[in-house]
Amino acid sequence: MEDNNKNPVNFPDKEVLKAPAPKKKKKKKKKLPPKVIVVENLGVRFRIQEQKVDSLKEYFVRLVKRKLNYKEFWALREVNLKIRKGDRVGILGLNGAGKSTLLKCIAGVLKPTEGTVTVKGNIVPLLELGAGFDKDYTGAENIYFYGSMLGYSKAFIKERFNEIVEFSELGSFINVPVKNYSSGMKARLGFSIATVVDPEILILDEVLSVGDAKFRKKSSKKLAKMMKKGVTVLFVSHSSEQVIANCNKAIILDHGHVIASGKAEKICAQYEEMIADKS
């Protein structure tokens, strides 16, 4: 039979079904550790008396006559910092830059004139090692005295007493009044008491520059061990080498202002240049 359909029908090819392209997985943003120290618009002002007053009587005479004149000095001005858990921040600056004043504000020792400081976590401040000692007490008695000031219970101090004495390496001098100690001996005892616990925030004001080389090496080793546990550290030093060795971040203070902040290596290089320019 003859096919009358002169125009043959072309059937379309079957549609090739393609598997859907796999969805690209979105890279999860790395969650940053929480902020444990937030400093906002911090300012500290001191009033410095212009005239020298030699006696209390002269002071009151000048006070009544209104002849006491003061000038204002801002040790810190408009300081802003955000420090996260586990950060190890080196604070660099020349003498009088405001480094110790900043640490005292963060530690709660000094009340700022303006601005706020918010801290989350327990702090162990090593600001002036031995500054909290009673000079007439023996080293042993000061372990309990200074420990209580840091918030340690009597039972806790008794339990860790031998550990503190052993680390300080004072031996029989532990039973000698502190007034007969050298600055290095006070530093060793203060450091041993303060670091007998693992704080969440550790504040160090040039403590690694005190004492002999053996103590500095020993204390650095203990600090490194604490840092591995995620302790947040604020560390004041004049040594760029110490900051690079112990810190991952750094700031430079100059005349009470933060003039640079960032990674420790970069900031230390900038600090060395600043010293070279001023020398």
Summary of the structure (lengths in Angstrom):
residues: 279
radius of gyration: 30.5
end to end distance: 112.5
largest distance: 139.5
contacts: 771
relative contact order: 0.16
helix: 38%
strand: 25%
